[in-house]
Amino acid sequence: MFSGKKNLFSAFLFLVLLLGCAHAAAFAEAAEARSIRFPNGSSHYSYEINVDLSDLAHADVPATIELLKEFPQLHRVDLGQGPMDPKEEARLNWTDIHEMQSAFPGVEFLYRFRFLGYDFTTLDTSFDLNHLKMEDEGAAVREILPCMQNCKLLDMDFCGVSSEAMEQIRDEYPQMEVIWRIWFGHDCSVRTDVDHILASNLNHCLSNNNTKDLKYCTKVKYFDVGHNLALSDFSFLSYMPDLEVAILSVTGLYDLSQLAECEKLEYLEICNCTRNIDVSPLASLKHLHHLNMNYLGYVTGAEALCELKELERLWIGGMTYLDADTLEQIRDALPNTEIDVVDTTGCSGTWRFTSDGGLTERYALLKQQFDYDRYPYSCSSYTADPRYYYRN
C-alpha cells in the first residue's frame, strides 16, 4: 500500500518537473524574442507567425524583407487592401509583392485588390475574369498572375484577348487551368475547356481557314464536324489527347495521321471522305471499338486494321474496296469483330439501327453523349451557349 502511494507521488513529481521545464522553455523563448518595428509603424515579436503590414509602402519593401528574416516561424503576412478606385495610386505595385513572395517562398502574402470592378486576393484559388473586357491583350493580368500564390484556375472567357496571347499565358502557368473562348466556322463559339464539340452541318461552313483555333480545345472527348466538305485540315486533332469519339464523315479528310496521337479514340466515323485514303495510321488506335469507313473507294494500308484487337464493329461496305486477300487477313486477325461489307447507307442503316428498328447500343450512347435529341446538328453554335452572353 505504501509502495503504491510512493510510486504515485513520484509520477506526480515527474509531471510537475516536466511542466516546469516546458514553461521554462517558453519563458526562455519569450525572453530571447525581439520586438521588431517595421517601417509602416507596426511592431511584432520575432516568434510570431502572422505579421500585419497593411500600411506598407513601396519605398519600404527592401528594408521590410530584411526585417522579416528575423521571423523563423513566419506563416502569413497581411499586406492590406489595395486602392478601390483604379485612378488612385497603390501603396505597393505587383513587383513589390512578388519580390516579397520570392524572398519567402513558403509564406502566404495576403493582399486584397480590386480589378475591373471586382474584388480578389492573392490567396484566391481561382481568378474569374469572364466577360470583363480588356484592351491590353491581358497585359494587366500578366502583372498580377505571378502574385496569385494559390491560383489553380484562370477564367478569361469573352475578355477580348487573342488566342495567341492566351496561349502564352497558359504556357507560362502549366499548373493553372487557363480558359478562354474561341470562335470557328461562321457561328460557332466554345470555351476552351469543353469536352464535346458538335458542328455537323453544312450551314456552319467549317473550313481550313476558320477552324485553326480548335487546337486550343485540349479537353475534347466527343467531336462531330461531319458534313463540312470544305474542311480537310484536321491537324488540330493532335491537340486533343483525350478524344474518344470522332465523327468526320462527309468532309475533305484525306490524311489520317492526325488521328495517330488520339490514343483514347474508341469510336470513329470517316465514311464518304476522300477516295483512296491511306488508313494505315489507324494501327496506333489500340482502343478503337467502332470504325465506319464506308464509301472510301480503294483504300490503302488496310492490313494495319489487323492491329486493332479491341475492334467490335468494322463497316467497310458501300464502295470501300479491299482485295479479297486483305479482307481475309483482317477476318483472321479479328475473329471477334463484326465486319459488314454490304451496308450501303454510309453511317446510318445497320450502323445505327437494329433489325427491329431500334437503336444499336453504341448509337444510343452516342445520342446521349452529344445530346442529339436537343441539338441535332450543333450544340457549338453561340446561340446554344448561355455563357456566350452572360458573366457567370
FENUR-V66592 format. One record per pair of residues at least 24 apart in sequence whose C-alpha atoms are under 8 Angstrom apart, sorted by sequence separation. I is the first residue (numbers start at 1). GAP is how many residues later the second one is. If there is no record, write none. Layout:
I:GAP / I:GAP
//
This chain:
39:24 / 46:24 / 47:24 / 49:24 / 50:24 / 53:24 / 54:24 / 55:24 / 124:24 / 126:24 / 127:24 / 132:24 / 137:24 / 152:24 / 153:24 / 154:24 / 155:24 / 156:24 / 157:24 / 186:24 / 192:24 / 193:24 / 195:24 / 196:24 / 200:24 / 201:24 / 204:24 / 206:24 / 207:24 / 208:24 / 212:24 / 215:24 / 218:24 / 219:24 / 221:24 / 222:24 / 223:24 / 224:24 / 225:24 / 226:24 / 227:24 / 228:24 / 234:24 / 238:24 / 249:24 / 254:24 / 257:24 / 260:24 / 263:24 / 264:24 / 266:24 / 267:24 / 268:24 / 269:24 / 270:24 / 271:24 / 272:24 / 275:24 / 276:24 / 278:24 / 280:24 / 283:24 / 286:24 / 287:24 / 289:24 / 290:24 / 291:24 / 292:24 / 293:24 / 294:24 / 295:24 / 296:24 / 297:24 / 298:24 / 302:24 / 306:24 / 309:24 / 312:24 / 313:24 / 314:24 / 315:24 / 316:24 / 317:24 / 318:24 / 39:25 / 46:25 / 47:25 / 48:25 / 49:25 / 50:25 / 51:25 / 52:25 / 53:25 / 54:25 / 55:25 / 122:25 / 123:25 / 124:25 / 125:25 / 126:25 / 128:25 / 129:25 / 130:25 / 131:25 / 133:25 / 134:25 / 135:25 / 136:25 / 137:25 / 151:25 / 152:25 / 153:25 / 154:25 / 155:25 / 156:25 / 185:25 / 192:25 / 193:25 / 194:25 / 195:25 / 196:25 / 197:25 / 198:25 / 199:25 / 200:25 / 201:25 / 202:25 / 205:25 / 206:25 / 207:25 / 208:25 / 215:25 / 226:25 / 237:25 / 256:25 / 257:25 / 260:25 / 271:25 / 279:25 / 280:25 / 283:25 / 294:25 / 295:25 / 296:25 / 305:25 / 309:25 / 312:25 / 313:25 / 314:25 / 315:25 / 316:25 / 317:25 / 318:25 / 319:25 / 38:26 / 46:26 / 47:26 / 48:26 / 49:26 / 50:26 / 51:26 / 52:26 / 53:26 / 54:26 / 122:26 / 123:26 / 124:26 / 125:26 / 126:26 / 127:26 / 128:26 / 129:26 / 130:26 / 131:26 / 132:26 / 133:26 / 134:26 / 135:26 / 153:26 / 184:26 / 185:26 / 191:26 / 192:26 / 193:26 / 194:26 / 195:26 / 196:26 / 197:26 / 198:26 / 199:26 / 200:26 / 201:26 / 202:26 / 256:26 / 294:26 / 303:26 / 307:26 / 308:26 / 311:26 / 312:26 / 313:26 / 314:26 / 315:26 / 316:26 / 317:26 / 318:26 / 49:27 / 50:27 / 51:27 / 52:27 / 53:27 / 54:27 / 121:27 / 122:27 / 123:27 / 124:27 / 125:27 / 126:27 / 127:27 / 128:27 / 129:27 / 130:27 / 131:27 / 132:27 / 133:27 / 134:27 / 138:27 / 142:27 / 184:27 / 192:27 / 193:27 / 195:27 / 196:27 / 197:27 / 198:27 / 199:27 / 200:27 / 201:27 / 202:27 / 293:27 / 303:27 / 306:27 / 313:27 / 316:27 / 317:27 / 318:27 / 50:28 / 52:28 / 122:28 / 123:28 / 125:28 / 126:28 / 127:28 / 128:28 / 129:28 / 130:28 / 131:28 / 137:28 / 138:28 / 184:28 / 197:28 / 200:28 / 306:28 / 315:28 / 318:28 / 38:29 / 82:29 / 84:29 / 126:29 / 130:29 / 184:29 / 77:30 / 79:30 / 80:30 / 81:30 / 82:30 / 83:30 / 84:30 / 129:30 / 183:30 / 184:30 / 36:31 / 75:31 / 76:31 / 77:31 / 78:31 / 79:31 / 80:31 / 81:31 / 82:31 / 83:31 / 182:31 / 75:32 / 76:32 / 77:32 / 78:32 / 79:32 / 80:32 / 81:32 / 82:32 / 182:32 / 58:33 / 74:33 / 75:33 / 76:33 / 77:33 / 78:33 / 79:33 / 57:34 / 58:34 / 76:34 / 157:34 / 56:35 / 57:35 / 58:35 / 61:35 / 65:35 / 55:36 / 56:36 / 315:36 / 58:38 / 65:38 / 61:39 / 108:41 / 101:46 / 95:48 / 98:48 / 94:49 / 98:49 / 167:49 / 94:50 / 97:50 / 163:50 / 294:50 / 295:51 / 294:52 / 94:53 / 294:53 / 292:55 / 292:59 / 272:74 / 271:75 / 271:76 / 269:78 / 222:147 / 222:148 / 198:172 / 196:174 / 201:176 / 200:177 / 201:177 / 199:178 / 200:178 / 198:179 / 199:179 / 198:180 / 199:180 / 197:181 / 198:181 / 199:181 / 197:182 / 198:182 / 199:182 / 197:183 / 190:190 / 189:191 / 190:191 / 188:192 / 189:192 / 190:192 / 188:193 / 189:193 / 187:194 / 188:194 / 187:195 / 190:195 / 189:199 / 158:230 / 131:259 / 131:260 / 130:261 / 130:262
//
